[in-house]
Amino acid sequence: MADVGTVQPSLKRQFFLRQTSRFAGLPHGLRHDADDACLIFHADERAAMMTFGLRTLSLIYDLLCRHFQQVREQSMPKLILDCRAISLSHDQMVNLRKSGHLNLGIDNSLAAQISAERLGSKTTTASEAHKFWRLAALGVAAYGIYLSFTSHWWWFIVGIIGALIISKANQKGNAGNVLDAAMIDPDFYERVRKINGWQYQIDEANAAQYRLSTGQNAKSQPAQEARIIPQSEVDRLRENIPQILDTYTNLIIKHSGEIIDSSWLPVSKEQMIEIFKSMWVNAETEDHRDAVESLWSSLSFFQEGVGSTPITPPIENVKDMPIEKMSEALGKYLPWSDRVSSDMLAIRREREAFKKENAPRH
């Protein structure tokens, strides 16, 4: 029989045992007693190798699970929905976007309108930045035209190209600024949501949790539901269109720039919109359609809750006003002005959708 007392593990096995014993929690020292050295070494080695193997398999399993989870999420079909199809509060939108389940979007032209009309977030400088770069683009174009007269004729081409590049970059950057503002300003996010301004790219599983049913959508869009007017009532309105338009245009001329209570309208806002739709479709020339669109936009100056006295912009008498009264007048006018601007954007979006569906065919 071999003398087991002289058996010693190789240096390579000693190194392996010291490394793997860290995972197994085993002592790395080896006993050198003559009778037990070989048995103790083999027992420690098997335990260490088993523990090391189990931990390695567990790590590989976790990595595979994460990988397949990411693949499954990426393979899910993405839907692009607007505010009429899905209802997301600011907190829900932020959480979904941070977790990577949602991408928030907005049309570049709408973002530009929001910034140009100063409807953007009050907590960011996106509107000011958009205005600055828009003026910069105009300045480049104007300078190119100036050089075309004072130097070489082709400078105006350089100026126009430069202005287009700045304008495109400004439009894209402004949309990004608007999206960033939506993340930190709940009030701004809700204002744009009310005019159906946001676009959501979201997978089907999450969309199902927040999708609006037909009944909920009707409740969330009372204005659109109210605009579905019976045909018999539309026909009756058409008979009185001359009188209605006469009253309406007189109100606009007499109270130009003022915000008026919607009860002053000869018929409801919804009925006025139906009249303008009918007039636009039946207009014979582009000039007539432009006039109808102008009257249509003026509806935004008629707001509920104004009362019997129209709200006048305090700009005309600002020179003669003390600072305290000027501040009070602005404080009263600006909230109503924001409502007018928001309503004007909503009317414009609805009108553009209507024009696409009813564009005259040549």
SELUMPA-284293 format. One record per residue: y, x, z of N, C-alpha, C in turn; residue number from 1. Coordinates in steps of 0.02 Angstrom, whole numbers. Each point is the difference from the previous one (the first is absolute). Layout:
# residues N
Y/X/Z/Y/X/Z/Y/X/Z/NUM
...
# end
This chain:
# residues 362
-60/43/0/60/-43/0/62/45/0/1
50/-21/-38/62/39/-4/38/-5/65/2
36/51/16/41/1/60/64/-39/-13/3
2/-62/28/59/-42/-13/61/24/37/4
-9/41/50/58/23/39/45/45/-39/5
-24/26/-53/42/46/-39/32/-33/-60/6
-15/-66/-10/28/-35/-58/74/-12/11/7
42/21/-46/73/-12/2/23/-32/-65/8
45/-48/3/26/-31/-61/41/51/-40/9
-1/-8/-66/39/44/-42/74/-10/10/10
40/49/-21/74/-7/7/26/-59/-39/11
-31/-13/-58/22/-57/-42/-11/-65/38/12
-58/-7/33/-14/-62/36/44/-6/62/13
14/56/32/45/-3/58/70/-26/-21/14
24/24/-56/65/-23/-25/-2/-75/-16/15
-52/-22/-35/-7/-72/-17/-3/-42/64/16
-38/23/49/-6/-39/62/67/-5/36/17
38/56/1/65/-4/34/48/-48/-35/18
-3/-3/-68/44/-46/-37/-20/-72/10/19
-66/-13/-7/-22/-70/4/-1/-27/71/20
-6/44/48/0/-23/70/68/-27/21/21
52/18/-37/65/-30/14/-1/-75/-12/22
-35/-24/-54/-7/-70/-15/-48/-34/50/23
-53/36/18/-51/-30/43/17/2/73/24
48/41/19/17/6/71/-51/41/38/25
-36/45/-33/-52/41/32/29/68/18/26
-27/32/51/21/68/16/-23/48/-54/27
44/47/-20/-19/44/-54/-36/63/23/28
-1/10/65/-37/59/25/-75/-9/-6/29
-36/51/-12/-72/-2/-7/-32/34/61/30
-53/-31/25/-36/30/56/-48/52/-27/31
-4/52/35/-44/54/-22/-58/11/48/32
-17/-52/41/-59/7/43/-61/12/-43/33
-44/41/24/-56/22/-40/-45/-58/-21/34
-8/-50/44/-48/-52/-15/31/-58/-39/35
67/-15/7/29/-62/-26/48/11/-59/36
14/60/-19/53/13/-49/-15/-34/-66/37
-59/5/-26/-16/-28/-65/2/-76/1/38
-28/-32/51/-2/-73/3/70/-29/8/39
41/29/43/67/-26/11/42/7/-63/40
-8/56/-35/39/9/-62/-17/-53/-52/41
-64/-12/-11/-20/-49/-50/22/-70/18/42
-3/-18/64/22/-67/21/75/-9/-10/43
39/50/20/73/-3/-10/17/-3/-74/44
-36/39/-40/15/3/-72/-12/-68/-33/45
-56/-32/16/-16/-66/-30/51/-52/21/46
18/-1/64/50/-49/24/68/10/-34/47
20/63/-5/65/15/-31/0/-19/-73/48
-54/16/-36/-4/-17/-71/0/-76/-10/49
-36/-37/42/-2/-73/-6/69/-30/12/50
34/23/52/67/-26/16/50/16/-56/51
-4/62/-23/44/21/-55/-11/-42/-62/52
-63/-14/-16/-16/-40/-59/23/-72/7/53
-8/-29/60/22/-70/10/76/-6/-5/54
35/49/29/73/-3/-4/24/9/-72/55
-34/43/-37/19/10/-70/-12/-63/-41/56
-57/-33/11/-15/-63/-35/51/-54/18/57
18/-3/64/49/-50/21/68/12/-34/58
20/63/-5/64/16/-33/-3/-19/-73/59
-55/17/-34/-7/-18/-71/1/-75/-10/60
-33/-37/45/-1/-73/-5/70/-30/7/61
39/27/48/69/-25/8/42/14/-62/62
-8/59/-28/38/17/-61/-19/-45/-58/63
-65/-14/-7/-22/-44/-54/25/-70/9/64
0/-25/62/26/-68/14/73/-5/-19/65
40/50/19/71/-1/-18/10/2/-75/66
-40/42/-33/7/5/-72/-16/-66/-35/67
-56/-32/20/-19/-63/-32/49/-55/17/68
31/2/59/50/-49/18/62/6/-45/69
21/63/-12/57/11/-45/-16/-21/-71/70
-62/16/-23/-20/-20/-67/-1/-75/-7/71
-25/-35/52/-3/-73/-2/69/-30/-1/72
47/27/39/68/-26/1/34/12/-67/73
-12/59/-30/32/16/-63/-28/-42/-58/74
-65/-18/7/-32/-38/-54/16/-74/3/75
29/-23/57/18/-71/5/55/-16/-50/76
-5/-55/-35/53/-19/-48/66/-12/36/77
53/27/-27/67/-8/28/35/-59/-33/78
32/-40/40/38/-57/-26/74/14/8/79
40/-25/-47/73/4/6/25/-71/10/80
26/-13/59/22/-67/19/73/2/20/81
33/-58/-7/70/-5/21/4/-42/64/82
61/-14/22/10/-34/63/-20/-73/-1/83
-11/-28/-60/-22/-70/-4/-75/-6/8/84
-36/56/-8/-73/-2/5/-26/27/66/85
40/41/33/-23/32/61/57/2/50/86
-16/-10/63/51/-2/53/-12/57/49/87
45/48/0/-6/58/44/65/9/39/88
-5/-2/65/58/15/41/15/75/-5/89
57/20/28/19/71/-4/-51/43/36/90
-22/-20/60/-48/40/37/-66/5/-36/91
-23/-55/-30/-63/2/-37/5/45/-61/92
57/-4/-35/9/43/-59/0/74/20/93
35/17/53/4/69/22/-69/27/19/94
-38/-40/38/-66/22/22/-47/10/-59/95
0/-47/-48/-43/7/-58/20/59/-44/96
65/11/-6/23/56/-41/-16/67/32/97
7/5/66/-15/63/34/-75/15/-2/98
-41/-52/2/-72/10/-2/-27/12/-70/99
43/-4/-50/-20/13/-69/-30/-59/-36/100
3/-60/30/-30/-59/-32/50/-38/-44/101
63/20/0/50/-37/-38/52/47/-28/102
22/-14/-61/58/33/-30/54/-52/-11/103
59/13/25/57/-46/-8/39/20/-62/104
20/-48/-40/38/14/-60/57/-49/-11/105
45/19/-44/57/-43/-18/21/18/-71/106
22/-50/-37/23/12/-68/64/43/1/107
2/50/-43/58/46/-1/65/-36/-12/108
0/-49/-45/62/-36/-15/23/-42/60/109
-47/-30/36/18/-39/59/27/47/54/110
-31/57/9/24/48/50/72/22/-17/111
13/10/-65/67/19/-21/50/-56/14/112
-19/-63/-11/44/-56/14/14/-5/74/113
-51/10/41/9/-4/72/50/53/24/114
-7/60/-25/46/54/20/70/-10/-28/115
4/-22/-63/65/-9/-32/41/-55/34/116
-34/-52/24/34/-56/31/2/7/76/117
-16/60/25/5/16/71/-41/-47/43/118
-60/-15/-23/-46/-41/39/-53/43/33/119
7/66/-6/-51/45/27/2/4/76/120
-43/42/26/-6/9/72/64/30/29/121
21/-26/57/59/26/33/-16/64/39/122
-64/16/8/-19/59/39/-9/62/-43/123
6/-7/-66/-7/58/-45/60/4/-46/124
5/54/-37/55/11/-47/-23/-8/-72/125
-53/-39/-11/-28/-8/-67/52/-29/-48/126
37/-51/22/50/-32/-44/55/48/-20/127
23/40/49/53/48/-15/-24/55/-47/128
-63/22/11/-28/51/-45/-8/-27/-71/129
-22/-62/-6/-8/-30/-66/67/-6/-35/130
51/-21/36/67/-6/-30/27/68/-21/131
-10/51/42/25/67/-16/-31/26/-64/132
-66/-5/-7/-33/27/-59/14/-42/-62/133
12/-64/10/19/-41/-57/69/21/-26/134
47/13/45/65/26/-20/-5/69/-31/135
-47/41/27/-10/66/-29/-25/-5/-72/136
-45/-47/-13/-25/-9/-69/57/-22/-46/137
42/-46/24/57/-22/-40/49/58/-12/138
8/42/51/45/57/-7/-24/50/-51/139
-66/12/0/-29/46/-50/9/-27/-71/140
-12/-66/-8/8/-30/-66/73/4/-22/141
47/-16/46/71/2/-18/23/71/-16/142
-25/49/37/20/69/-13/-27/24/-67/143
-61/-22/-17/-27/18/-65/41/-28/-57/144
23/-63/8/43/-30/-51/67/36/-5/145
27/20/59/63/37/0/-7/66/-37/146
-55/37/12/-9/64/-34/-12/-9/-75/147
-28/-58/-19/-11/-11/-72/66/-5/-37/148
55/-19/34/66/-3/-31/36/67/5/149
-10/36/55/38/62/11/-37/62/-21/150
-65/-4/-9/-40/58/-19/-45/-18/-59/151
-65/6/8/-47/-16/-53/-22/-73/4/152
-10/-31/-58/-15/-72/-3/-66/-17/34/153
-48/47/1/-67/-17/26/-3/-2/76/154
56/14/34/-1/-3/73/-14/-70/27/155
20/-51/-39/-11/-68/26/-75/-15/2/156
-39/31/-46/-73/-10/2/-28/31/63/157
23/60/17/-22/34/61/19/-43/61/158
60/-27/-1/22/-41/56/-42/-63/9/159
-15/-34/-56/-40/-61/3/-70/16/25/160
-30/53/-26/-68/19/22/0/18/75/161
50/38/21/5/17/71/8/-61/44/162
41/-48/-23/11/-62/38/-65/-40/5/163
-38/-3/-55/-63/-37/1/-50/32/48/164
-3/67/0/-46/34/46/19/-14/72/165
64/5/16/23/-14/68/-13/-73/19/166
13/-45/-47/-10/-71/15/-73/-17/13/167
-45/28/-41/-72/-12/9/-23/28/67/168
21/61/16/-20/31/63/29/-39/59/169
62/-24/-8/32/-40/53/-38/-65/12/170
-20/-32/-55/-36/-63/6/-66/9/36/171
-37/52/-19/-64/13/32/9/21/72/172
47/44/13/12/23/68/25/-56/45/173
41/-45/-29/26/-55/39/-56/-47/22/174
-48/-13/-46/-57/-43/18/-39/31/58/175
-8/67/-1/-34/33/55/39/-6/65/176
66/5/-4/42/-8/60/-5/-70/28/177
-3/-50/-45/-7/-69/23/-66/-10/36/178
-53/29/-27/-66/-6/32/-1/36/68/179
32/57/4/4/35/64/40/-41/51/180
54/-32/-24/39/-42/45/-40/-59/27/181
-44/-27/-43/-42/-57/22/-46/19/57/182
-19/64/4/-45/22/53/34/1/68/183
65/12/1/35/10/64/48/-57/17/184
12/-46/-47/49/-53/12/-34/-68/-11/185
-24/-33/54/-34/-65/-8/44/-54/-31/186
65/-1/18/44/-52/-27/7/6/-76/187
8/62/-24/5/11/-71/-64/-20/-36/188
-57/19/29/-64/-18/-30/-7/-76/-6/189
21/-37/52/-6/-73/-2/48/-31/-50/190
60/30/-9/48/-27/-48/-28/4/-71/191
-29/57/-16/-29/8/-68/-62/-43/-7/192
-38/-8/54/-60/-42/-4/18/-72/-15/193
56/-24/25/20/-70/-12/16/-13/-73/194
20/50/-37/15/-9/-71/-59/25/-44/195
-58/7/31/-61/20/-36/10/67/-35/196
29/47/37/16/65/-30/-53/53/5/197
-46/-6/49/-50/52/10/-62/-11/-42/198
-32/55/-18/-64/-1/-33/-50/39/43/199
-59/-28/11/-49/31/43/-62/19/-41/200
-19/64/2/-63/22/-28/-49/7/58/201
-51/-42/1/-43/-6/58/-71/-16/-24/202
-51/23/37/-68/-15/-20/-18/-72/19/203
-53/-25/-30/-19/-71/8/-16/-17/72/204
-34/46/35/-21/-15/69/60/-14/45/205
52/42/-5/59/-10/42/43/-57/-26/206
2/-8/-67/40/-54/-28/-24/-68/23/207
-67/-7/8/-28/-64/20/25/-22/69/208
16/49/43/23/-17/68/71/-28/1/209
39/19/-50/71/-18/1/20/-45/-58/210
-48/-17/-43/17/-40/-58/20/-70/22/211
51/-28/-33/24/-67/15/-43/-51/-36/212
-17/-53/35/-33/-55/-33/51/-42/-37/213
-22/-49/-38/46/-42/-38/48/-36/45/214
-25/-26/56/43/-36/46/50/45/34/215
-24/60/21/45/47/32/54/24/-48/216
-20/11/-62/48/23/-50/54/-53/-12/217
-19/-62/2/49/-54/-9/49/-1/58/218
-27/13/61/44/0/58/47/60/0/219
-26/56/-25/41/60/1/51/2/-56/220
-7/-44/-49/47/-2/-56/29/-71/-7/221
38/-23/50/24/-68/-3/47/-13/-58/222
39/51/-18/48/-10/-55/-36/-13/-66/223
-53/40/-12/-35/-9/-63/-36/-67/-2/224
-28/-22/58/-34/-64/1/49/-57/-11/225
61/8/28/49/-53/-6/26/-6/-71/226
-7/52/-41/28/0/-67/-46/-36/-50/227
-58/-22/23/-44/-38/-44/25/-73/2/228
39/-18/-48/32/-66/-2/-35/-44/-51/229
-13/-63/16/-33/-45/-48/40/-5/-66/230
-36/-9/-55/31/-2/-65/49/-58/-6/231
-16/-56/32/46/-58/-4/68/16/31/232
-2/40/54/64/19/32/37/50/-44/233
-37/45/-33/32/47/-45/35/-37/-57/234
-34/-50/-28/31/-39/-54/63/-35/23/235
-2/-26/61/59/-34/27/58/49/9/236
-16/61/21/51/51/9/32/18/-67/237
-40/3/-52/26/19/-66/52/-50/-25/238
-8/-62/19/50/-50/-21/68/12/33/239
-2/29/60/63/11/37/23/72/-2/240
-29/41/-44/18/71/-3/74/11/-10/241
34/-33/-46/72/13/-10/41/-10/63/242
-13/-54/36/38/-13/62/-18/51/54/243
-64/17/5/-21/49/51/31/68/-14/244
-1/22/-63/28/65/-17/75/2/9/245
33/-56/-14/73/-3/10/18/10/73/246
-36/-34/45/12/8/72/-16/71/22/247
-55/26/-25/-22/67/21/49/54/-22/248
22/-2/-63/46/51/-25/68/-5/35/249
22/-61/16/63/-7/37/-4/33/69/250
-58/-8/33/-9/31/65/3/76/-6/251
-32/28/-51/-2/73/-9/70/26/-14/252
38/-35/-42/67/23/-18/48/-5/60/253
-5/-56/35/46/-11/56/-14/46/59/254
-64/15/11/-19/41/58/-31/66/-23/255
31/32/-48/-26/62/-28/-5/54/55/256
-59/30/6/-11/53/50/-14/-25/69/257
7/-65/12/-13/-27/67/-72/-22/7/258
-24/-2/62/-68/-23/15/5/-72/25/259
-35/-45/-34/8/-72/10/-65/-30/27/260
7/-52/38/-59/-35/25/-37/-33/-58/261
-66/6/0/-40/-26/-56/4/-76/-6/262
23/-34/53/7/-73/-4/56/-21/-47/263
43/48/-20/54/-16/-46/-25/-7/-72/264
-60/24/-14/-27/-5/-67/-10/-74/-20/265
9/-16/-64/-9/-69/-21/-73/-24/7/266
-47/47/-7/-71/-14/13/-28/61/38/267
-62/-3/21/-28/55/38/-7/63/-42/268
-8/57/34/-8/63/-35/-60/-2/-47/269
-55/-29/23/-61/-3/-40/13/-40/-64/270
38/-55/6/15/-41/-59/48/37/-47/271
46/38/28/45/39/-41/-39/52/-41/272
-49/31/31/-41/50/-35/-38/-32/-57/273
-26/-60/11/-36/-35/-55/47/-15/-58/274
62/-17/17/50/-13/-53/13/64/-40/275
9/56/36/14/63/-34/-60/23/-43/276
-60/-12/24/-59/17/-39/-1/-40/-66/277
14/-64/6/1/-42/-60/55/21/-48/278
59/16/27/55/22/-43/-16/67/-34/279
-32/46/37/-15/65/-28/-50/-6/-58/280
-51/-41/10/-51/-9/-52/31/-31/-62/281
46/-47/9/29/-36/-57/62/33/-29/282
22/56/29/59/34/-25/-13/27/-70/283
49/-7/-44/-8/19/-70/17/72/-14/284
43/30/41/20/69/-12/-8/41/63/285
2/66/-9/-6/46/57/61/-6/46/286
58/-14/-28/60/-9/42/-7/-60/45/287
-29/-54/-26/-10/-59/42/-49/14/56/288
-53/38/-14/-48/17/52/32/44/53/289
44/47/-21/34/43/49/45/-41/46/290
33/-52/-28/43/-43/40/-41/-39/51/291
-59/-24/-21/-44/-36/46/-23/46/56/292
-17/62/-17/-23/48/51/55/14/51/293
62/3/-23/56/12/45/9/-58/49/294
-5/-62/-26/3/-58/44/-58/-1/49/295
-58/19/-24/-60/2/40/9/49/59/296
27/59/-13/10/51/52/50/-23/53/297
49/-40/-22/52/-23/47/-27/-46/55/298
-61/-24/-9/-31/-41/53/-7/38/65/299
-3/66/-3/-10/40/61/59/-6/48/300
58/-21/-25/59/-8/44/-2/-66/39/301
-50/-41/-13/-8/-63/37/-56/11/51/302
19/0/64/-48/15/54/0/-57/52/303
-59/-10/30/-6/-50/52/32/25/65/304
33/-46/35/27/16/66/71/28/0/305
32/4/-58/69/27/-1/48/-48/35/306
-9/-64/-11/45/-49/31/52/-25/-49/307
48/-36/27/50/-33/-42/53/48/-27/308
6/60/30/51/48/-22/-34/58/-36/309
15/12/-63/-30/57/-36/19/66/33/310
-44/49/-6/12/66/29/33/44/-53/311
59/24/15/40/38/-48/-5/74/14/312
-7/42/-51/0/72/12/66/22/31/313
-2/40/53/63/20/34/37/56/-35/314
-20/16/-62/30/57/-34/73/-14/-19/315
14/-62/-20/67/-16/-26/54/10/52/316
-13/-19/63/51/4/52/-10/59/47/317
-41/49/-21/-17/54/46/61/43/19/318
49/6/-45/58/41/16/42/-29/56/319
1/-67/4/42/-32/50/-37/-14/65/320
-63/17/4/-41/-17/58/3/56/52/321
5/-18/64/-12/50/53/-73/23/-2/322
-12/58/28/-68/28/-3/-50/-47/33/323
19/-32/57/-47/-43/35/-20/-60/-43/324
49/-31/-33/-14/-58/-42/-39/20/-63/325
16/58/-27/-36/23/-59/-74/11/17/326
-13/31/58/-68/11/21/-37/-66/12/327
36/-48/29/-31/-66/11/-15/-36/-65/328
47/4/-48/-10/-32/-65/-59/32/-38/329
-4/66/1/-55/34/-33/-66/-17/33/330
1/-3/67/-61/-17/35/-26/-69/-17/331
45/-46/-17/-21/-67/-20/-22/-3/-72/332
34/39/-43/-14/-5/-72/-62/39/-21/333
-11/60/27/-53/44/-25/-70/-29/5/334
-19/-34/56/-67/-29/2/-11/-52/-56/335
51/-41/-14/-5/-48/-54/-2/34/-68/336
37/56/-6/-2/38/-62/-70/28/-13/337
-33/22/53/-69/25/-7/-47/-55/-24/338
10/-61/26/-42/-56/-21/12/-16/-74/339
63/3/-21/16/-13/-70/-34/52/-45/340
5/64/19/-30/52/-41/-75/-6/-3/341
-31/-16/57/-73/-9/0/-21/-59/-42/342
38/-55/4/-15/-59/-40/10/14/-75/343
51/40/-15/13/17/-70/-58/41/-30/344
-28/46/39/-57/38/-23/-61/-45/-11/345
-11/-47/46/-57/-46/-8/9/-44/-62/346
61/-24/-11/13/-41/-60/-10/41/-63/347
22/62/1/-8/43/-59/-73/13/-16/348
-40/13/52/-71/12/-12/-34/-62/-28/349
16/-58/28/-30/-62/-25/22/-14/-71/350
64/13/-15/25/-13/-67/-32/47/-51/351
-10/64/19/-31/47/-47/-72/-20/-15/352
-35/-24/52/-69/-23/-11/-1/-61/-46/353
48/-45/10/5/-60/-42/16/19/-72/354
44/49/-10/20/21/-67/-59/31/-38/355
-42/37/36/-58/31/-33/-49/-54/-24/356
-7/-53/39/-47/-53/-19/28/-46/-55/357
67/-4/-4/31/-48/-46/47/34/-50/358
-13/63/-14/43/36/-48/-4/-33/-69/359
57/-10/-32/0/-32/-67/-36/44/-50/360
-39/-31/-42/-37/37/-52/38/-3/-66/361
9/58/-29/39/4/-63/-48/1/-59/362
# end
